[in-house]
Amino acid sequence: MTQIALITGANKGIGLATARALGLLGMTVLVGARDESRGQAAAKELAGEGLDARFVRLDVTDQSTIEAAVDLVTAEFGRLDILVNNAGILRADGTAEPSATIVATIHEVFETNVYGVVAVTNAFLPLLRQAPAARIVNVSSEVGSITSLTDPASPLYVLTSVPYPASKAALNMITAMYAKELRDTPIKVNAANPGYTRTDFNQNSGFRTPEQAAAVNVELATLPADGPSGVL
Ligand SMILES: NC(=O)c1ccc[n+]([C@@H]2O[C@H](COP(=O)([O-])OP(=O)(O)OC[C@H]3O[C@@H](n4cnc5c(N)ncnc54)[C@H](OP(=O)(O)O)[C@@H]3O)[C@@H](O)[C@H]2O)c1
């Protein structure tokens, strides 16, 4: 049975690389994107490489697009095997100290990186439960680690801003809670740490390739039945 995988924010960067890698494994990949033309272009690119890729419009901050995507997947496939919650944003007040934090920026970042993941996951859970052994991958970050950001010996100690690191720390907790709720089901929920990756996210300054980052997502998306759940 061909597996069905949905990746949010799949029109570029790590999401596109993840869609390509899962497609190369023979899966049907649903290229989630908030912008129709960018999403169509990405799906076309993958289809041109011989992969079964289809665009699904999905803005993780817009409940109506989430519900429309659920309706589409329900009608076409009746189940979802893999959900990669990849869509994420970083806002540029990254050098601000906590005392200079703009509250609106936290709202904006949490809207996508945190609330968006919960909204998409909850909407797709009925379809994920229809799959024999669904996998949920939440794309997190090492900057979501409280230990890494507070250890003076850590290279990440220099980071001081609140919105993005706090959003990924919240995502880690959310991942753990879903894994706990679903512990008696075949569904596994894990958080991926792609590492510092060359994408538009950081003006292509990362030292890992999107393909290397995608490999982390793919490993968690294809965990065997005895693999972990709730790993951060
Ligand atoms: N790059 C890194 O070093 C790094 C490290 C650790 C973790 N991560 C995480 O990896 C994930 C992917 O990042 P990336 O580096 O590939 O960044 P990217 O190249 O900027 O791609 C981000 C993707 O998310 C999409 N997106 C943003 N807001 C969205 C929304 N509301 N609904 C749907 N899609 C939305 C973007 O769509 P548009 O094109 O429409 O904007 C884009 O497709 C993020 O969760 C990020 O936090 C990245």
The ligand as an SDF file (V2000), in Angstrom:
LIG
                    3D

 48 52  0  0  0  0  0  0  0  0999 V2000
   17.1930   26.2310    8.5570 N   0  0  0  0  0  0  0  0  0  0  0  0
   17.6080   25.9090    9.7720 C   0  0  0  0  0  0  0  0  0  0  0  0
   18.7940   26.0810   10.1330 O   0  0  0  0  0  0  0  0  0  0  0  0
   16.6600   25.3080   10.7630 C   0  0  0  0  0  0  0  0  0  0  0  0
   17.1980   24.8280   11.9670 C   0  0  0  0  0  0  0  0  0  0  0  0
   16.3530   24.2480   12.8930 C   0  0  0  0  0  0  0  0  0  0  0  0
   15.0040   24.1450   12.6120 C   0  0  0  0  0  0  0  0  0  0  0  0
   14.5010   24.6290   11.4450 N   0  0  0  0  0  0  0  0  0  0  0  0
   13.0610   24.4830   11.2010 C   0  0  0  0  0  0  0  0  0  0  0  0
   12.8560   23.8190    9.9740 O   0  0  0  0  0  0  0  0  0  0  0  0
   11.5900   24.1810    9.4380 C   0  0  0  0  0  0  0  0  0  0  0  0
   11.7550   24.5590    7.9770 C   0  0  0  0  0  0  0  0  0  0  0  0
   12.6310   25.6490    7.9160 O   0  0  0  0  0  0  0  0  0  0  0  0
   13.5120   26.0160    6.6180 P   0  0  0  0  0  0  0  0  0  0  0  0
   14.8800   26.2400    7.0740 O   0  0  0  0  0  0  0  0  0  0  0  0
   13.2380   25.0570    5.5230 O   0  0  0  0  0  0  0  0  0  0  0  0
   12.8710   27.4470    6.2960 O   0  0  0  0  0  0  0  0  0  0  0  0
   12.3310   28.1150    4.9540 P   0  0  0  0  0  0  0  0  0  0  0  0
   13.2030   27.7680    3.8050 O   0  0  0  0  0  0  0  0  0  0  0  0
   12.1140   29.5430    5.3080 O   0  0  0  0  0  0  0  0  0  0  0  0
   10.9120   27.3840    4.7370 O   0  0  0  0  0  0  0  0  0  0  0  0
    9.8720   27.5790    5.6300 C   0  0  0  0  0  0  0  0  0  0  0  0
    8.6200   27.0390    4.9910 C   0  0  0  0  0  0  0  0  0  0  0  0
    7.5240   27.2390    5.9070 O   0  0  0  0  0  0  0  0  0  0  0  0
    6.4720   27.8410    5.1780 C   0  0  0  0  0  0  0  0  0  0  0  0
    5.5430   28.5670    6.0230 N   0  0  0  0  0  0  0  0  0  0  0  0
    5.7710   29.6320    6.8180 C   0  0  0  0  0  0  0  0  0  0  0  0
    4.6360   30.0260    7.4100 N   0  0  0  0  0  0  0  0  0  0  0  0
    3.6640   29.1770    6.9830 C   0  0  0  0  0  0  0  0  0  0  0  0
    2.2850   29.0600    7.2200 C   0  0  0  0  0  0  0  0  0  0  0  0
    1.6290   29.9080    8.0270 N   0  0  0  0  0  0  0  0  0  0  0  0
    1.6020   28.0420    6.6330 N   0  0  0  0  0  0  0  0  0  0  0  0
    2.2340   27.1720    5.7970 C   0  0  0  0  0  0  0  0  0  0  0  0
    3.5360   27.2650    5.5050 N   0  0  0  0  0  0  0  0  0  0  0  0
    4.2400   28.2550    6.0950 C   0  0  0  0  0  0  0  0  0  0  0  0
    7.1590   28.7190    4.1500 C   0  0  0  0  0  0  0  0  0  0  0  0
    6.2630   29.0870    3.1250 O   0  0  0  0  0  0  0  0  0  0  0  0
    6.4630   30.4570    2.2590 P   0  0  0  0  0  0  0  0  0  0  0  0
    7.4550   30.1280    1.1760 O   0  0  0  0  0  0  0  0  0  0  0  0
    5.0800   30.7020    1.7480 O   0  0  0  0  0  0  0  0  0  0  0  0
    6.9610   31.5100    3.1940 O   0  0  0  0  0  0  0  0  0  0  0  0
    8.2370   27.7540    3.6980 C   0  0  0  0  0  0  0  0  0  0  0  0
    7.7120   26.8110    2.7890 O   0  0  0  0  0  0  0  0  0  0  0  0
   11.0600   25.3110   10.3260 C   0  0  0  0  0  0  0  0  0  0  0  0
   10.1270   24.7850   11.2460 O   0  0  0  0  0  0  0  0  0  0  0  0
   12.3160   25.7880   11.0770 C   0  0  0  0  0  0  0  0  0  0  0  0
   11.9990   26.3290   12.3350 O   0  0  0  0  0  0  0  0  0  0  0  0
   15.2970   25.2100   10.5030 C   0  0  0  0  0  0  0  0  0  0  0  0
  1  2  1  0
  2  3  2  0
  2  4  1  0
  4  5  1  0
  4 48  2  0
  5  6  2  0
  6  7  1  0
  7  8  2  0
  8  9  1  0
  8 48  1  0
  9 10  1  0
  9 46  1  0
 10 11  1  0
 11 12  1  0
 11 44  1  0
 12 13  1  0
 13 14  1  0
 14 15  2  0
 14 16  1  0
 14 17  1  0
 17 18  1  0
 18 19  2  0
 18 20  1  0
 18 21  1  0
 21 22  1  0
 22 23  1  0
 23 24  1  0
 23 42  1  0
 24 25  1  0
 25 26  1  0
 25 36  1  0
 26 27  1  0
 26 35  1  0
 27 28  2  0
 28 29  1  0
 29 30  1  0
 29 35  2  0
 30 31  1  0
 30 32  2  0
 32 33  1  0
 33 34  2  0
 34 35  1  0
 36 37  1  0
 36 42  1  0
 37 38  1  0
 38 39  2  0
 38 40  1  0
 38 41  1  0
 42 43  1  0
 44 45  1  0
 44 46  1  0
 46 47  1  0
M  CHG  2   8   1  16  -1
M  END
$$$$
